Amino acid sequence: MFNTQNEVRSCKSIARRLRQAFVLGLAGMAVVSASAFAAEKAAILLPGSINDQSWNAQGYAGVKQLKAMGWDVAYSENVQPADMAQAMRDYARQGYRLVIGHTGRFQSAAQAVGPRFPKTLFVVGSGSAGSGKNVASVDFDNTQFGYLEGVLAARMSKTGKIGSVNGLEGLPNVVAQVGAFRKGAKSVRPDIQVKVIYIQDMEDAGAAKEAALSLIAWGADFVTGKLNAGQSGIIAAAKEKNVYAAGRSVADTALAPKNVLTNIVEQWGDMYAAVADSAAHGPKGGEYRLYGLNSQGSTGAQLAYQPGQQFNPVVPVAISQELDDVEKKFASGNLKVTVTPQDARGGL
């Protein structure tokens, strides 16, 4: 049974309501000033540690943006699949207006719990669908950023072999990013070999490193993936064998500044702030909000080597310009990429 007394850490209430409107143009939606919901409570549930320097850390940082807007904020970390529904239920019973499950694995839990608590908005970060009147999903466009990463990998590879280590096979956002990585690489280099490994765990850095090392032994000179704490294992392997890599946070750059070329840095604070407006005015479910390079106000994610710099200086200007052109095509709608589970298959 999920024990909220041990797992929930509540942040101190913001005493002074913000007076200025906090505006985010996400998908053309304005977020009202914090004074409209300063007394409301929001909680985020995380599948791993807030110190993983990856997925969970980004989610925690995102919900802290709500705190700055005037919400009372709480969080639970290391929530296991068997406890997800109970964790959401516990927060709703305590009167939380907004309950966020920060992984698509919360989807079924939110859909099961939602109907029993109509005054609470349940949001699934990296979910794939909304349902009913008070369950919504939000994500960034994994397809666009996976595609960009694939173009970069193919252009920078000298061996003609690149690899990707991932956790949970079949999740919609994993299919989107991994499949697009393969398609992006082959769009500029049809003969490139792309090998994908699934380790069925998002947090195991040791297993991720071993998988990445096997890809490098196969001949890959660029490795990446979509993991949580496990991402550091990919970076460690790249550093050890002196090949290129891409991460999920600028913290990954610090682990191997000579090897990391860029990171897909997700902007969960912006996305959750936009969703919070719905919760402040009553639950608004049934929505699936996808933010990308063609969205107004925020792209949901960005490529960043470090703040203010997209790529490692070793990336030639011609390649960075090519990637900029691809971004512009996504932004204008002239480039749309569709992926299938087959595109994201394990192996070659």
URTACOR-V156325 format. One record per residue. N is the residue number from 0. PSI is psi as a letter, one per 20 degrees, with the letter a starting at -180 (none if undefined). OMEGA is omega in radians with two decimals (none if undefined). Layout:
N/PSI/OMEGA  N/PSI/OMEGA
//
This chain:
0/p/3.13  1/p/-3.08  2/o/-3.07  3/h/-3.14  4/h/-3.12  5/h/-2.99  6/h/-3.01  7/p/3.06  8/o/-3.07  9/p/3.08  10/q/-3.13  11/q/-3.11  12/q/3.04  13/o/-3.04  14/h/-3.08  15/p/3.13  16/p/3.10  17/q/-3.09  18/h/-3.09  19/q/3.10  20/p/3.08  21/o/-2.97  22/p/3.02  23/p/-3.13  24/k/-3.13  25/o/3.11  26/k/3.09  27/j/-3.10  28/p/3.08  29/p/3.07  30/p/-3.05  31/r/3.14  32/q/-3.07  33/h/-3.11  34/i/-3.13  35/h/-3.12  36/k/-3.05  37/h/-3.09  38/i/-3.06  39/r/-3.11  40/p/3.10  41/q/3.11  42/q/3.06  43/p/3.10  44/p/-3.01  45/p/-3.12  46/i/-3.13  47/b/-3.07  48/q/3.08  49/i/-3.13  50/j/-3.07  51/i/-3.13  52/k/-3.10  53/c/-3.02  54/g/-3.07  55/h/3.09  56/h/3.12  57/h/3.10  58/g/3.13  59/g/3.09  60/h/3.14  61/g/-3.12  62/h/3.07  63/h/3.06  64/h/3.07  65/h/3.09  66/g/3.13  67/h/3.13  68/i/3.07  69/j/3.12  70/q/2.85  71/p/-2.99  72/p/3.04  73/r/3.10  74/q/3.00  75/p/3.13  76/r/3.12  77/k/3.11  78/o/-3.09  79/q/-3.10  80/h/-3.11  81/i/-3.08  82/i/-3.00  83/g/-3.12  84/g/-3.13  85/h/3.12  86/g/3.09  87/g/3.14  88/g/-3.12  89/g/3.12  90/g/-3.14  91/h/3.12  92/h/3.12  93/j/3.06  94/j/3.11  95/p/-3.12  96/h/-3.09  97/p/3.10  98/o/-3.07  99/p/2.97  100/o/-2.96  101/m/2.97  102/q/3.11  103/i/3.11  104/i/3.06  105/i/-3.02  106/g/-3.09  107/h/3.11  108/g/3.14  109/g/-3.13  110/h/3.12  111/h/-3.06  112/h/-3.03  113/g/-3.08  114/h/-3.11  115/i/-3.09  116/m/-3.01  117/i/-3.14  118/i/3.14  119/p/3.03  120/p/3.10  121/p/-3.09  122/p/3.11  123/o/3.07  124/p/-3.05  125/k/3.05  126/r/-3.06  127/i/-3.11  128/q/2.97  129/r/3.08  130/q/3.09  131/b/-3.08  132/i/-3.03  133/k/3.03  134/p/-3.12  135/q/3.07  136/q/3.12  137/q/3.12  138/r/2.97  139/r/-3.07  140/n/-3.13  141/h/-3.13  142/g/-3.11  143/g/-3.05  144/h/3.02  145/h/3.12  146/g/3.11  147/g/3.13  148/h/3.10  149/g/3.09  150/g/3.14  151/g/-3.10  152/g/-3.12  153/g/-3.13  154/h/-3.07  155/i/-3.10  156/p/3.06  157/h/-3.12  158/i/-3.07  159/j/3.12  160/p/3.12  161/q/-3.06  162/q/-3.12  163/p/3.11  164/p/-3.05  165/r/-3.08  166/e/-2.95  167/o/-3.13  168/p/3.05  169/i/3.06  170/p/-3.06  171/g/-3.11  172/h/3.07  173/g/3.07  174/g/-3.10  175/g/-3.06  176/g/-3.10  177/g/3.11  178/h/3.13  179/h/3.06  180/g/3.14  181/g/-3.10  182/h/3.11  183/g/3.13  184/g/-3.08  185/i/3.11  186/h/-3.11  187/i/-3.11  188/n/-3.01  189/h/-3.10  190/j/-3.14  191/q/3.08  192/p/-3.11  193/o/-3.14  194/p/-3.07  195/p/3.08  196/p/3.02  197/p/-3.13  198/i/3.07  199/k/3.09  200/p/-3.11  201/i/-2.95  202/i/-2.98  203/n/-3.12  204/h/3.13  205/g/3.12  206/h/3.12  207/g/3.12  208/g/3.14  209/g/3.11  210/g/3.12  211/h/3.11  212/h/3.11  213/h/3.07  214/g/3.13  215/g/3.09  216/h/3.08  217/h/3.12  218/i/-3.14  219/p/3.06  220/j/2.99  221/p/3.13  222/q/3.12  223/a/3.12  224/r/3.12  225/n/-3.11  226/r/3.04  227/d/3.09  228/h/-3.14  229/i/-3.12  230/h/-3.13  231/h/3.09  232/h/3.08  233/g/-3.13  234/g/3.13  235/g/3.12  236/g/3.13  237/g/3.13  238/g/-3.12  239/h/-3.08  240/j/3.08  241/l/3.00  242/r/-3.13  243/q/3.13  244/r/2.98  245/q/-3.06  246/a/-3.12  247/j/-3.09  248/q/3.08  249/i/3.04  250/h/3.08  251/h/3.07  252/g/-3.13  253/h/-3.14  254/h/-3.09  255/m/-3.03  256/h/3.12  257/i/-3.03  258/h/3.14  259/p/-3.14  260/h/3.08  261/r/3.10  262/q/2.97  263/o/-3.07  264/o/-3.04  265/p/-3.03  266/m/-3.06  267/h/3.09  268/g/3.13  269/g/-3.08  270/g/3.14  271/h/3.09  272/h/3.12  273/g/3.14  274/h/-3.11  275/h/3.13  276/h/3.10  277/g/-3.12  278/h/-3.11  279/h/-3.10  280/j/-3.12  281/q/-3.09  282/p/3.08  283/n/-3.05  284/a/-3.14  285/j/-3.07  286/q/2.96  287/o/-3.08  288/p/-3.12  289/p/-3.12  290/p/-3.12  291/a/-3.10  292/i/3.10  293/j/3.10  294/q/3.08  295/q/3.00  296/g/3.12  297/q/3.12  298/i/-3.11  299/h/3.10  300/r/3.07  301/q/3.00  302/p/-3.11  303/p/3.01  304/g/3.01  305/r/-3.11  306/p/3.11  307/j/-3.11  308/p/-3.07  309/g/-2.96  310/q/2.98  311/q/-3.13  312/i/3.13  313/i/3.11  314/o/-3.12  315/q/-3.13  316/h/-3.12  317/h/3.13  318/g/3.11  319/h/3.10  320/h/3.09  321/g/3.11  322/h/3.08  323/h/3.10  324/h/3.11  325/g/3.10  326/g/-3.13  327/h/3.11  328/h/3.06  329/g/-3.08  330/h/-3.11  331/i/-3.08  332/j/3.14  333/i/3.09  334/p/3.07  335/p/-3.06  336/p/3.07  337/p/3.13  338/q/3.12  339/r/3.05  340/h/3.12  341/h/3.10  342/h/-3.09  343/j/-3.06  344/q/3.00  345/q/-3.11  346/b/-3.11  347/none/none
//
